[in-house]
Amino acid sequence: MEFKKSQELYTKGLEHLVGAVNSPVRAFASVGGNPLFIKKAKGSKITDVDGNTYVDLVLSYGPMVLGHRHKKVQSAITKALKNGYSFGASTKNEIKLAKIICDAFPGMDKVRFVNSGTEAVLSGIRLARAFTGKDKIIKFSGCYHGHQDALLVAAGSGLATLSLPGSKGVPEGAVKNTLIAKYNDLESVKLHFETHDDIAGVIIEPVAGNMGVVTPQNNFLKELKEYVNSKGALLIVDEVMTGFRSKFGGAQELFDVEADITCLGKVIGGGFPVGAYGARNEIMEMVAPLGGMYQAGTLSGNPIAMAAGISTLTELKKQNPYEKFNELAQIIEVFLLESAKKYGVEITVNRFGSMINPFFTNKEVENFEDAQTSNTKKFAVFFWEMIKNGVFLPPSQFEAWFLSSAITEKDVKKITKAIEKSMEAVAKM
Ligand SMILES: *Cc1c(COP(=O)(O)O)cnc(C)c1O
């Protein structure tokens, strides 16, 4: 397998792009080597500029749940393009996508569209503060909620991969209202409420996907919601990754928990930049123009992005691939565990719906501390062997692998074969 053209583009890219990437997670910092440049993708496959084709388990870090360039989505986008790309005024499709989303999430009466997950969360946080009149926010160590200043502490994958404690350029004042709790540990949340009386809300990834996949244990989410509300604070559920991915109604449907504020992104734009935040009427009426919380966006509700979102969610609902996702992820899990055993490699596999990943550790992984016991050098070897065997993975131990509904039996065979080879390579280190 050759990466000559990717290498050339990487070198060229360094001149005017920072590290030749527009998001640090795309750099190959923790796995070594240089990032691959992509030419195109179709269905479950992605092809780099050297003509190597891989089964894609990155899927743009989640959005491409139907695989790439689904026929229906592509035709909806083409149709929308003919009418113009941006108007700075309302369109019918914004109403349509809003209805699909509110129908899927019973806790949302109204929704506001923005352009990224980051924006959805920063607006959701502002809304929690506006509604409660309080300032402090609790987040969980290892959860990532986008790159806004206030939440860029103990923030999982990108930072964990680069071993940064937080970020330079974030003033102390910006994080002074952020409190950190431990995932799956309600006591750590209670401790904060016992010592602070100005907590507006708690934000959580209902299934964490940015420290590798970490699932809520027992009744963690339900108990968290009850406790947080009993203290007069709001539960902000960041479903940017899990929304429409683990279930049409997100992790909230699966765990039977209703958020006070829900943040969405990724899948709802079908590959275009869309985020959204929503809540029941009483909360959303705080938002301008109805209320005093300001939040705006020149390109928000962009007509092309709305068309992509509507067609993606409509097709997703029709396909209802969630059973298939579970089955596929289980096959991959079993295969990971069996080949690890065969070659004497210690791993733990966590999965949830269409999100899965192995941790190279002998510990159960229930929080960020556990995740960090992983041997990232082993992951690096594993990663490159998977690439060489035709499977495109996120270049980090702390990112979830994603499945799309376009995945075929042949793809699964390719994945399992690649796992076998990669585990063997790790054993030989
Ligand atoms: C990806 C992600 C974000 C940030 O979304 P962007 O579109 O990258 O800004 C926020 N929260 C979670 C849980 C995410 O996975």
Ligand as a Chemical Component Dictionary entry (heavy atoms), coordinates in Angstrom:
data_LIG
# 
_chem_comp.id                   LIG 
_chem_comp.type                 NON-POLYMER 
_chem_comp.pdbx_formal_charge   0 
_chem_comp.three_letter_code    LIG 
# 
loop_
_chem_comp_atom.comp_id 
_chem_comp_atom.atom_id 
_chem_comp_atom.alt_atom_id 
_chem_comp_atom.type_symbol 
_chem_comp_atom.charge 
_chem_comp_atom.model_Cartn_x 
_chem_comp_atom.model_Cartn_y 
_chem_comp_atom.model_Cartn_z 
_chem_comp_atom.pdbx_ordinal 
LIG C1 C1 C 0 -18.461 16.220 18.072 1  
LIG C2 C2 C 0 -19.030 16.597 19.370 2  
LIG C3 C3 C 0 -19.228 17.939 19.728 3  
LIG C4 C4 C 0 -18.748 19.084 18.888 4  
LIG O1 O1 O 0 -19.369 19.136 17.650 5  
LIG P1 P1 P 0 -18.639 19.950 16.464 6  
LIG O2 O2 O 0 -19.617 19.862 15.341 7  
LIG O3 O3 O 0 -17.353 19.236 16.208 8  
LIG O4 O4 O 0 -18.429 21.324 16.924 9  
LIG C5 C5 C 0 -19.873 18.211 20.920 10 
LIG N1 N1 N 0 -20.286 17.219 21.722 11 
LIG C6 C6 C 0 -20.101 15.919 21.419 12 
LIG C7 C7 C 0 -20.613 14.871 22.338 13 
LIG C8 C8 C 0 -19.455 15.564 20.240 14 
LIG O5 O5 O 0 -19.243 14.281 19.968 15 
# 
loop_
_chem_comp_bond.comp_id 
_chem_comp_bond.atom_id_1 
_chem_comp_bond.atom_id_2 
_chem_comp_bond.value_order 
_chem_comp_bond.pdbx_ordinal 
LIG C1 C2 SING 1  
LIG C2 C3 SING 2  
LIG C2 C8 DOUB 3  
LIG C3 C4 SING 4  
LIG C3 C5 DOUB 5  
LIG C4 O1 SING 6  
LIG O1 P1 SING 7  
LIG P1 O2 DOUB 8  
LIG P1 O3 SING 9  
LIG P1 O4 SING 10 
LIG C5 N1 SING 11 
LIG N1 C6 DOUB 12 
LIG C6 C7 SING 13 
LIG C6 C8 SING 14 
LIG C8 O5 SING 15 
# 
